[in-house]
Amino acid sequence: MPYKLDTRQIHELIVQPETGMGYQYVEATMNNFSSLKGVVLNSELFIPENRIEKIIGKRSLAYSAILQEAEQPGYIRKLKVIKRNSLQLGEMRLFAKAAGIPASEAAVSLTEKNQIFKRFSPYRNDHRVTEDGSLLSGAYATTEADARNVRRGAEATLRYALPSDDPAIYVFTILPPEKTSVRIGIVEPANGKPGGGVEVLFENGSPKKTVTGPDTIPA
């Protein structure tokens, strides 16, 4: 059973780095003090590791429906973001390791003037994009050049190894100031997806009025 997070937990997660575009691997301490590892989608929905494949893998139920069916807040005492390699969700059995290192391990580089980035998301209300058009710290995106490889939301889900099979049809455009610090790497296989796309980690986010959208693409 998935679990909705309360407002406090949502805010605690959105100030911590993502594991990839739109999700975080976490360890949850439940009310009975048991510990469960799993994934949090859009900083608002926790799915335990042993339920991920059944709930969000290869099923037609939309994210909004999963959210509606989820347990109400109150079952989770606290959440801790864990490392990317803390969960192995089928990727090592199915796919070879990506040729390159993930963004989290890459050296810091600086953006160029008028350099554009894209963020693919299954969520119109993506919690990493604020109402004032800023991108929160620790959010992932991709380069404009790599985004040209994606024509449909389902392709984005595979290329950027997103945990849900919901197509990432919402596309945010990010135009950060020149010399914004980013880390650029290659998406590793994860969540039963091949990855292989370019990922960009905005460790310090981007300021107001630098994110527009979302535009939509076919599923």
C-alpha positions in Angstrom: 0.0 0.0 0.0 1.4 3.5 -0.9 1.3 6.2 1.8 0.7 9.9 1.4 3.0 12.2 3.1 2.0 15.1 5.3 2.9 18.7 4.6 5.8 18.7 7.0 7.3 15.6 5.4 6.8 17.0 1.9 8.8 20.1 2.9 11.5 18.0 4.5 12.0 16.1 1.3 12.0 19.0 -1.2 14.9 20.6 0.5 17.0 17.4 0.0 18.5 16.3 -3.3 16.5 14.0 -5.6 17.7 10.6 -6.6 16.6 11.3 -10.2 14.0 13.4 -12.0 10.9 13.5 -9.7 11.8 10.8 -7.2 13.9 10.0 -4.1 14.9 6.7 -2.5 14.2 6.8 1.2 14.1 4.8 4.4 10.8 5.3 6.3 10.4 4.8 10.0 6.8 3.7 10.5 4.6 4.4 13.5 5.3 0.9 14.9 9.0 1.8 14.6 9.5 -0.7 11.8 11.8 0.4 8.9 10.9 0.3 5.2 13.0 1.3 2.2 11.2 2.5 -0.9 10.7 5.4 -3.3 8.9 8.7 -2.8 7.3 10.2 -6.0 7.1 13.9 -6.4 7.9 14.4 -2.7 4.4 13.4 -1.7 3.8 9.6 -2.1 5.9 6.8 -0.4 5.8 3.3 -2.0 7.6 0.5 0.0 10.3 -1.4 -1.9 8.3 -4.7 -1.9 5.3 -3.0 -3.5 6.9 -0.9 -6.2 6.6 -3.4 -9.0 2.9 -4.1 -8.3 1.9 -0.5 -7.7 3.8 1.5 -10.3 5.4 -1.1 -12.6 3.7 -1.9 -15.9 0.1 -1.1 -14.9 -2.4 1.2 -16.5 -3.5 3.0 -13.3 -2.5 6.6 -13.5 -0.5 8.3 -10.8 -3.5 10.4 -9.8 -5.5 7.2 -9.1 -2.6 5.7 -7.1 -2.5 8.9 -5.1 -6.2 8.7 -4.5 -6.0 5.1 -3.3 -3.0 5.7 -1.0 -3.2 5.6 2.8 -3.8 9.1 4.3 -0.9 10.8 6.2 -0.1 9.6 9.7 1.5 6.2 9.2 5.1 7.4 8.8 7.1 8.9 11.7 10.1 10.1 9.7 11.9 9.8 6.4 15.6 9.7 5.5 16.9 10.0 1.9 19.3 7.1 1.1 21.9 6.6 -1.6 21.0 5.6 -5.1 22.6 2.2 -4.8 20.6 1.4 -1.7 17.7 -0.1 -3.8 18.2 -2.5 -6.7 14.9 -2.6 -8.6 15.8 -5.0 -11.4 18.3 -2.8 -13.2 21.3 -5.1 -12.6 19.5 -8.1 -14.0 18.3 -6.4 -17.1 20.7 -3.7 -18.2 24.4 -3.1 -18.5 25.9 -0.3 -16.6 25.8 3.1 -18.4 28.8 4.3 -20.2 29.7 7.2 -18.0 29.3 8.4 -14.4 26.1 9.7 -12.8 25.7 13.5 -12.3 26.1 13.1 -8.5 29.7 11.9 -9.0 30.6 14.4 -11.8 32.7 17.5 -11.3 31.0 20.8 -11.0 30.7 22.8 -14.3 29.3 26.2 -15.0 26.4 26.9 -17.4 26.9 29.1 -20.5 24.9 32.1 -21.4 21.4 31.2 -22.7 22.0 27.5 -22.2 18.7 25.7 -22.0 17.8 22.6 -20.0 14.6 20.5 -19.8 12.9 18.6 -17.0 10.6 15.8 -17.9 7.9 14.9 -15.3 4.8 12.8 -15.0 3.5 15.5 -12.6 2.0 18.8 -13.7 2.3 19.9 -10.0 6.0 19.0 -9.9 7.1 20.0 -6.4 10.6 20.9 -7.5 9.3 23.8 -9.6 8.0 26.7 -7.5 5.2 29.1 -8.2 7.8 31.9 -8.8 9.5 29.9 -11.5 12.5 28.8 -9.6 14.0 25.3 -9.5 14.7 23.9 -6.0 18.1 22.8 -4.9 19.0 19.2 -5.7 16.7 18.9 -8.7 17.5 17.0 -11.8 17.0 17.9 -15.5 18.6 17.2 -18.8 20.3 19.2 -21.6 18.3 20.7 -24.4 20.3 18.6 -26.8 19.6 15.3 -25.0 15.9 16.2 -24.7 15.7 16.2 -28.5 15.9 12.4 -28.3 12.6 12.3 -26.5 9.3 12.7 -28.5 7.0 10.9 -26.1 6.5 10.7 -22.4 7.1 7.0 -22.4 10.5 7.6 -24.0 11.5 10.0 -21.2 10.5 7.4 -18.6 12.9 4.9 -20.1 15.8 7.3 -21.0 15.9 8.9 -17.6 15.1 5.7 -15.7 12.0 7.1 -13.8 10.4 4.6 -11.3 6.8 5.0 -12.5 5.6 3.8 -15.9 3.4 6.9 -16.1 4.6 8.8 -19.2 6.6 11.9 -18.3 4.5 14.2 -20.6 5.1 17.4 -18.7 8.2 19.3 -19.9 9.6 22.3 -18.0 12.2 24.6 -19.6 15.0 25.9 -17.5 17.1 28.9 -18.5 19.5 29.5 -15.6 21.8 32.5 -15.3 25.3 32.2 -16.9 27.8 30.4 -14.6 25.2 28.5 -12.6 26.8 25.5 -10.9 25.7 22.1 -12.3 26.9 18.5 -12.4 26.4 16.7 -15.7 26.5 12.9 -16.1 24.8 9.9 -17.6 21.6 8.3 -16.2 22.4 4.8 -14.9 20.1 1.9 -15.2 17.5 2.0 -12.4 13.9 1.1 -11.6 13.9 -1.6 -14.3 14.7 1.0 -17.0 17.8 1.3 -19.2 18.7 5.0 -18.6 21.5 6.3 -20.8 20.3 9.8 -21.1 22.1 12.9 -19.9 21.3 14.0 -16.4 22.0 17.5 -15.0 22.0 18.0 -11.2 21.2 21.6 -10.1 22.7 21.3 -6.6 21.8 24.9 -5.8 18.7 25.1 -8.0 18.0 28.1 -10.2 16.5 31.5 -9.2 13.1 33.0 -9.8 11.6 33.3 -13.3 14.1 30.8 -14.8 11.7 27.9 -15.2 8.7 28.0 -17.6 6.0 25.4 -18.5 5.0 22.8 -18.4 4.5 22.1 -22.1 3.1 18.7 -22.9 4.2 16.0 -25.2 2.3 12.9 -26.4 2.3 9.9 -24.0 
